[in-house]
């Protein structure tokens, strides 16, 4: 995991209240190295691991699909995006769920963001140094169905 501190990309991409984003195996943050908390680094490292797992799983899945359907090799370009597609789908489903459940727009986006399985795993374990050493693969699946 490579961290880019005081990143212009982070300043450009992130709105107020957010300081750090993981894109693939790279972490971009508005903060300086001195300002960055270890828990934030742990949180983002968990996202990097999730991204790696989703990329590998999507490559395996696409290979199986290609064996039966003859998809073009260009489909493999989706592999690095799988994490973000899944994240976006989770967000959309959770957004609709909270919108219907609460029948109002207040904090629906924040609730949907926090109820992503990826976010729930990262938030639950960001204070645990060495979590990635003991984490089982695809641990985020354990958080599906928990809202």
C-alpha positions as CSV (number, residue, x, y, z in Angstrom):
1,X,0.0,0.0,0.0
2,X,1.4,3.3,-1.1
3,X,0.2,6.4,0.8
4,X,0.2,9.8,-0.9
5,X,0.1,12.5,1.8
6,X,-1.2,16.0,1.2
7,X,-2.5,14.7,-2.1
8,X,-4.0,17.1,-4.6
9,X,-6.1,14.3,-6.0
10,X,-7.6,13.7,-2.5
11,X,-8.3,17.4,-2.2
12,X,-10.0,17.4,-5.6
13,X,-12.0,14.2,-5.2
14,X,-13.2,14.4,-1.6
15,X,-15.8,16.7,-0.2
16,X,-15.8,18.2,3.2
17,X,-15.7,15.8,6.1
18,X,-13.7,13.2,4.2
19,X,-9.9,13.2,4.1
20,X,-8.7,9.9,2.7
21,X,-9.6,7.7,-0.2
22,X,-8.3,4.3,-1.4
23,X,-8.0,3.8,-5.1
24,X,-6.8,0.3,-5.9
25,X,-3.7,-0.3,-3.8
26,X,-3.0,3.4,-3.4
27,X,-4.2,5.7,-0.6
28,X,-4.6,9.4,-1.1
29,X,-5.1,11.7,1.8
30,X,-5.4,15.4,2.4
31,X,-3.5,15.0,5.7
32,X,0.3,15.2,6.3
33,X,2.2,12.2,7.5
34,X,2.3,13.6,11.0
35,X,-1.5,14.2,11.1
36,X,-2.4,10.7,9.9
37,X,-3.7,8.4,12.6
38,X,-2.7,4.7,12.6
39,X,-6.4,3.8,12.8
40,X,-7.0,5.6,9.5
41,X,-4.0,3.8,7.9
42,X,-5.4,0.5,9.2
43,X,-8.9,1.3,7.8
44,X,-7.5,2.0,4.4
45,X,-5.2,-1.0,4.5
46,X,-8.3,-3.1,5.1
47,X,-9.9,-1.5,2.0
48,X,-6.8,-2.4,0.0
49,X,-7.1,-6.0,1.0
50,X,-10.8,-6.0,0.1
51,X,-10.0,-4.5,-3.3
52,X,-7.3,-7.2,-3.9
53,X,-9.8,-10.0,-3.0
54,X,-12.5,-8.6,-5.2
55,X,-10.1,-8.2,-8.1
56,X,-8.9,-11.8,-7.8
57,X,-12.4,-13.2,-7.3
58,X,-13.7,-11.3,-10.3
59,X,-10.8,-12.6,-12.5
60,X,-11.7,-16.2,-11.4
61,X,-15.4,-15.6,-12.0
62,X,-14.8,-14.0,-15.4
63,X,-12.5,-16.9,-16.4
64,X,-15.3,-19.4,-15.6
65,X,-17.8,-17.3,-17.6
66,X,-15.4,-17.0,-20.5
67,X,-15.0,-20.8,-20.6
68,X,-18.7,-21.2,-21.2
69,X,-19.6,-18.1,-23.2
70,X,-16.4,-17.1,-25.0
71,X,-16.3,-13.5,-23.7
72,X,-13.5,-11.4,-25.0
73,X,-10.3,-10.9,-23.0
74,X,-11.1,-7.2,-22.7
75,X,-13.6,-8.1,-20.0
76,X,-10.7,-8.6,-17.6
77,X,-10.3,-4.8,-17.6
78,X,-13.3,-4.9,-15.2
79,X,-11.4,-6.8,-12.6
80,X,-9.8,-3.7,-10.9
81,X,-13.2,-2.0,-10.9
82,X,-15.1,-4.9,-9.3
83,X,-14.6,-3.6,-5.7
84,X,-16.1,-0.2,-6.7
85,X,-19.0,-1.8,-8.6
86,X,-19.9,-3.9,-5.6
87,X,-19.4,-1.0,-3.3
88,X,-21.7,1.2,-5.4
89,X,-24.3,-1.5,-5.6
90,X,-24.3,-1.9,-1.9
91,X,-24.6,1.8,-1.4
92,X,-27.5,2.0,-3.8
93,X,-29.4,-0.8,-2.2
94,X,-28.7,0.5,1.3
95,X,-29.8,4.0,0.2
96,X,-33.1,2.8,-1.1
97,X,-33.6,0.7,2.0
98,X,-33.0,3.6,4.4
99,X,-35.0,6.0,2.2
100,X,-38.0,3.6,2.3
101,X,-37.5,2.7,6.0
102,X,-37.2,6.3,7.3
103,X,-39.4,8.0,4.6
104,X,-37.2,11.0,4.7
105,X,-33.9,12.2,3.0
106,X,-32.1,13.2,6.2
107,X,-28.8,11.4,6.6
108,X,-29.8,8.6,4.2
109,X,-26.5,8.9,2.3
110,X,-24.4,8.7,5.5
111,X,-26.4,5.7,6.7
112,X,-26.0,4.0,3.3
113,X,-22.2,4.6,3.3
114,X,-21.8,3.3,6.8
115,X,-23.8,0.2,6.2
116,X,-21.6,-1.1,3.4
117,X,-20.1,-4.4,4.3
118,X,-16.7,-3.1,3.3
119,X,-17.1,-0.1,5.6
120,X,-18.5,-2.1,8.5
121,X,-15.4,-4.4,8.4
122,X,-13.0,-1.6,8.1
123,X,-14.6,0.5,10.9
124,X,-14.9,-2.5,13.2
125,X,-11.2,-3.4,12.9
126,X,-9.4,-0.1,12.3
127,X,-8.1,0.0,15.8
128,X,-6.7,-3.5,15.7
129,X,-3.0,-3.3,14.7
130,X,-2.1,-6.5,12.8
131,X,-5.7,-7.2,11.9
132,X,-4.7,-8.1,8.3
133,X,-2.3,-10.8,9.6
134,X,-5.2,-12.7,11.3
135,X,-8.0,-11.7,8.9
136,X,-9.6,-14.5,6.9
137,X,-10.1,-13.9,3.1
138,X,-13.4,-12.3,2.2
139,X,-14.1,-11.4,5.8
140,X,-16.4,-8.6,4.7
141,X,-19.0,-11.2,3.7
142,X,-19.7,-11.7,7.4
143,X,-21.2,-8.2,7.5
144,X,-23.8,-8.7,4.8
145,X,-27.3,-8.6,6.3
146,X,-26.2,-6.5,9.2
147,X,-27.7,-3.0,9.1
